Amino acid sequence: MTFSDNKYIIQKSSAEKLPLFWSTMPTIIDLSTFYFFPHGTTLEEIEFSAAHLPLIHPVSDAVSGLFGHHSKKAGLIDARAYAASQDQEMVVVDYQIHLESQLPKSVIKRENMKESEFLNMDRISSALSKELSIFWKGLLEEEGAPGSELDKINWSLPIYFVALRPDLVWNLHQHEHWNHFKIIVHPAIIKTNPSRTLMVATTFDHSIIQNKRVRLHPDITLT
């Protein structure tokens, strides 16, 4: 799949001119993933680490879940269709992320990014977007990607690139300017439907993951 194959379109937020607003109230973010298992199997227990989104390029040492109503709905429809095509069954695993502060009310900028635990790549300033373009391009050059391939990428919209290579979010989180974010929301492609791009939330701090449960199956233990 190339960037030209992907139909994902991101609207620029109109909130870019608003000031960043913070509250002392905590934030709870609801996320979902799924677990596949052989048809006819009786489940009694699932390891949470096994119930991960099958991203085309998974993010190392992190947990990724479907973020937002649209992505949850579309992602679970795709998962059920995929399970049926593979003669498998599936269950939905829901969990929550607890942050100490509220989500930012405007886009994240260089001057206020250290105040935030939460980063949505669809809500960053144009200056940070340019920084990301330089960062992603540098990583691809280190991997030995030919210049002809790099020229095909629209670097003015780096969020398109991370949809195809979400594994590089890990590299971003290792950088001193970005490693304070406990959760990063970004687009990604999931193996259950490679033609669709969905928004996922990738969590690096496992201690903030709470209230894990198997939807509609209180009899199944999640460890």
MODATA-V417967 format. One line per field, one symbol per residue. ss: DSSP state (H for helix, E for strand, C for the rest). phi: phi as a letter, one per 40 degrees, with the letter a starting at -180 (. if undefined). psi: psi as a letter, one per 30 degrees, with the letter a starting at -180 (. if undefined). Layout:
BEGIN
ss = ???
phi = ???
psi = ???
END
This chain:
BEGIN
ss = CCHHHCCCCCCCCHHHHCCCCCCCCCEEEEEEEEEEEECCCCCCEECHHHCCCCECCCCCCCEEEECCHHHHHHHHHHHHHHHHHCCEEEEEEEEEEEECCCCCCCCECCCCHHHCCEEECCCECHHHHHHHHHHHHHHHHHHCCCHHHHCCCCCCCHHHHHHHCCCHHHHHHCCCCCCCCCEEEEEEEEHHHCCCEEEEEEECCHHHEEEEEECCCCCCEEC
phi = .bccccccbbccccccccccbbbcccbbbcbaaabcacdgcccbabcdcccbcccdbcccfabbbcbgccccccccccccccdccbfbbabcbbabbbbcbccccbccbdcbcccbcbbbccbbccccccccdccccccccccgccdcccccccccbcccccccbccccccccccccbccccabcacabbccaccbbbcbbbbbcccccbfcaccgbccccbb
psi = kleffkgkkkkkkfgffklkkklfklkkkklkalkklkkfkjkfkkkeffilkilejlkkhlkklkkleeeeeeeeeeeeeeeefghllllkjklkkjlfllkkfalklefgfffkfkkjffhlleeeeeeeeeeeeeeeeefgkleeeeffkjffiffeefefifffeeeeffkfffffkfkkklllkkffiffkklklkkkfjffgklhkljkgiffkkj.
END
